[in-house]
């Protein structure tokens, strides 16, 4: 029996890239969470059995359900503990319930497509998009200290690397994929540090002053994808598994017009002081736009980045804004807290609208967007 499980482990390990057996991951497998005999008393046999489900490495359940033996409800865990496969002391967060929320990574769709030698980002536009636990966590290498250990990621320059920064993992599916849905955008392009503006995920931002930031955040801070995307339950398991809010956001953010309140833009207000925004400390008409008119922050700002404008301003990715009567749809910065807009929004023609009132127009007006035909 011992020889059998050693052979099983050898066969399974053939799918693991050899690059991960490097000095960077010098800890032996036995020290990893899923090889800890105080948690999995039967070692490899706690997960792998002599005969298992088809198209799985001898697992007793389908891949999309197997992880929930420990990371699901107490019923499955209790059963595994009674069988002696899992130690009585093990108590893990219920991640299964996160995937039952209305917004979640769809691990239940296109199951069985994930392989450890697959090419990501996708190069075949006809390949069905899929996601599984194994796309983000390597079951042999994962540990409490590093949930992404053993996974290959994609840099903003499209280079494959062992994941060291969280966004490199996210870029596997949300950047250069040939099968990226039409409603999704290449996040590597939006977070590109050569852009006029971007949220500081790949690198620090370009603003030298940001009056609304809540300490300890500063203009030198960097943030992670999971600072915005994650469980809506602050006591729940960490990570972008599922949320009651759209886009798997950890807090509410309405991208539709409506009356301003602290919950309408709760996500934004977790980093940017609400009082600062409503008191127009960074833009003289913030309060007019979001309180009086009821325009969403998303109407003017792209929360990931802008390839054309400062201040995350992006008019072209929303259906609310139309060109002005001159046919232009553009923003021009004229200095700190000063600029002008050409657009039509809420039937208000900006042709242009200069902020703040009385500011001089630039001598040579340049459009940050091409003239609409």
N, C-alpha and C positions, 0 to 999 in steps of 0.2 A: 504493500500500500504506500509506504514512504517513497519507494522508487517511482511509483506511478505518479504521485503528486509532484515529485521533482521533475519528471519528464513533462508533466503538464505545464509546470512553470516555465520550463525551457521552451516549449512550443509557443506558449503565449508571449514570451519575451522576444521571439523572433520579429514581432511586429513593432517593437520599440526601437526608435532610431538610436544607433550606436553612439551618436554624438552626445547623448545625454548621460552616457557612462563616462563622464569626464571629471576633471578635478573640480569643476564648478559645482558638481553634484556628487561630492565625494562620500556623502553618507551612504552607508550600505542600505539595501532595500529593507533589511530587517528592522532598521530604525524608523522606517516610514509608518504612518498611521495605520495603513491597512496590513502591515506585517507585524504589528505590535501584539504579541501573544497575550498580553494582559487584556486586550480588547477582542482579538479574534483567536480564541484558544486552539482552534483546529488549524491555524495557519492558512495555507492556500486552500485547504479543504473547507474553510468557513465560507468561501465564495464559490469555489469550483468543485463540481461533483463529477463522478465517473461518466454519467450520462446526463445531458442537459437539453435545453431548448435548442432547436435548430437555428443555425446562423448565429450562435453565440459561442464564446469560448468555454463551453461546458458550464453554463450558468443555469440555475434552477428556474429563473424567470426571464421574460423578455428584457432586453437591455434597457428599454425606457422605463421599466418597472423595477428592475433589480436593485438599483441604488436606494429605492424607497423601503427596502427591508430594514435598513438602519435609519434612513433619513426621511421616514414617512410617519405614519401614525403609530401609536403604541401597539396596536394589534399585531402587525407584522413583526415588530421588534420582539415582542413578548414570545411569539412563536419561535423565532430564531434562537432566543435565549433558552427556551425550554429544550430545544434540540441540541443545545450546547455549542452552537456555532458562534454565538456572540456572548460576550461576558455580561453577567448580570449588572455590572456597574456602568455599562454603556448607556448614555442618555443623550441623543443627538437632537438638534433642532428639526422640526417637521418642515422640511423643504417641499414635500409633496403638496401641502396646502397652498404654497406660493404659486405652484403651477396650475392650481385650480382657480386662481383669480382671473378676472376678465381680461387682463392684459398680462401676457407672460411670453417667455420664449417658448415657441410651439414644439416641445419635444415629442408630442404625440403625433406629429405629422411626419410623413416620409421616414418612418422608423426603419432602421436597418441599413441606411445609406452611409453612415459614418464609417470610415476606415482610417487607421493611423497613417497611411501613406497617401491619403487624398491630397490633391493640390488646392490650396487655399491662398489667396482668393480664387474663386472659381474661374476657369478659363473657357469653360463650355457653357454658352448661354442657354442651352437646352437642358442643362442639368437641374433637376428639382432642388430648390433650396431646402436645407435641413439643418437641424441643430439637435445635439444630444448632450448629455452630461459629459461625455468624453471629448467634446469639442473644446471644453474649457478646463476640465480637470482630468489629469491622467491618474487612473485608479491605483497604479503602482507607486507613483512618485508623490502624489498629493500629501500635504501635511498641513497641520493647523497653522504653521508659520508661513507656508507658501502654497496657496491653493492652486497656483498656475504652474508649479514646477513640472517639467517634463513636456510642456506644450510648446510648439513652435508658433511664433507670431509673425506679424508683418509690420515693418517700420513705415513711417510716412513716405520714405523713398522707395517703398515696395520691395524691400530686402527681407528675406526670411531669416529669422533669428530665434534663439531660445528666449522666451518671453522674460523680460526684465522690467518692463513698464506695462501697466495695465492696458493702455490704449493699443499696444501691439497685439494683444489678444483680440480686442474688439475689431481691429482693422482686418482680421482674417475674413470677416463676413460683411463688414460695413464700410468697405473702401472700394477696392478695384474689381470687385466681383463682376464677371461677365453677365451673370444672371441677376444682378441687382434690380429689384422691382422699380417701375417707373416712378412710384411715389416716394422712393428713398433716394438719398443723395450720398455721394462719396464723401465720407466724413474725413478721410485723410486730406482731401483737397480743401475742405472747409477749415480744418485745424492747421493748415500749412502756415508755418511761422513767417513765410514771405508775404502772406496776405496783409492788406491794410489793417485788418483787425480779426481777432479770434479769441475765444475763451482759452485761457492758458493751460491746455492739456498737454500738448507736445512740447511746448516751451513757454517761458514767461511772456506776459503780454507786453504791448508797446506803449501803454499809457504811462505817463510819468506822474499822473495825479488821478485819483479816483476817490472822490469825496464820500461816496455812499458805502464803501466797503466796511463790513463789520469785522472788528478785530477777532482773531489774530490775522485775518487776511490783509495782505498789502499788495501793492502793484508788483511785487517780486514773487508773489505766491504762485504755485502751480496747483491745479486741481486734477481730479481723476474723473473718468466717465461715471463711476459709481457714486460720486458726490451728488449727482442728479438722478441717476437711474438705479433703482433698487427697491427694496420692499417698502411699502407704505407703513408697515408696522415697525416702529423704532426698536421694539424688543425682539423682533423676529430675526431670522437668519439673514446675514448680510449678503449682498450680491444682487444682480439684476435678474432674479428668477421670475418674479411676478409682482404685480401691484394692482390696486384698484384704480389707479390713475393711468391715463393714456401714456403710451410710449414707455411703459414701465418706469414712470417717474416716482420718486420716493415721496414727493409732496405735490400738491395740486398746482397746476399751471394751466390756465385757460388760454387757448390760442384763438378763441372766438371773442367777439366784442361782447361787452357786458359791463355792468356797474363795478367800479373798483371797490375791493374790500381786501382784508388781510388774507383771506383764504383764496381769493381769485388768483392771486399771484404769489401764493405761499412759497413756492420754490424759489422765485427770484428774491423774495424778502428774506430768505435764509442766509443770503450773502450780501444783499444790498439793503441798507437801512430804508425802511418805508418812509420815514419822516423826511429823509434826505430827498427821496424821489418826489414826494408830494410837495415839498417846499422848493422844488425847482433848483436845487443846488448845482446840478450838472447840466440841466437843459431848461431853459426859461419857460417851456410850455409842456413839461411833463404832466403836470396836474391837469391842465386843460385837456390834453389828449386822453388820458386814462380815466380821469374822474368826471369831467364835464361831458365830454363826447362819448366816453365809454369804449375807447379803442384799445384793443389788446396790445400788450408789449410786442407780441409776435407780428403785428401788422408792419412795424418798422424794423424790428431787430430779428436777426437770425441767431438763435441761441448757441449755435456752434461756431460760426464765423462768417465773414463776408469776403468774397474774392475781389470786391470792387471798392468798398467804402470803409471808412473809419467807423468806430462805435458800433460795430456789428450791424450796420444799416444795410438792409437788403429788401428792396421794393419788389423785386422780380419773382420772388418765390411765394407770393401771396396773391389771392384772387380778389382781395378787397380794394387794392390800389389800382388806379388806371392812369394813363398819361394825362398831362394837363391839356388845356385847350390849344397849346402850341405843339402838341404831339410829343412832348418830352416827359420822361420819367427818370429823374436823376436827383442825386444829392451831391452838394459840393460843400466841403469843409472850408471855413474862412478863418480858422483859428480856434483857440480854446473856447468851447461853449458857444460857438458862432458858426452859422451855416445857412444854406438855402436849399429849398426843395422845389422841384417841378413835379407835380402830380395832381391827381384828383382823388379825394378820399371823402366818403360821407357827403358826396355832392359838393364839397368845398374845393374850388379850383386854386391850386398853389402854382402860380405862373410868373415868377417864383414867389414863395413865401420866405422871407428873410428872418432869421432868428439871431439875437433878439430884435424886436422892432427898432428901426432906426439905424441898424448896422449898414455899413456901406457894402455894395456889391463888389466882388472882385473885378479887377480891371479886365482880366481875360477869363470869362466864364468857361469852365470845362465840365463836360458831362461825365459823370461816373458810370453812366449807362448809355448804351447806344440809343439813338433816337428811334422811337417806335414808328413803324410804318403802318 
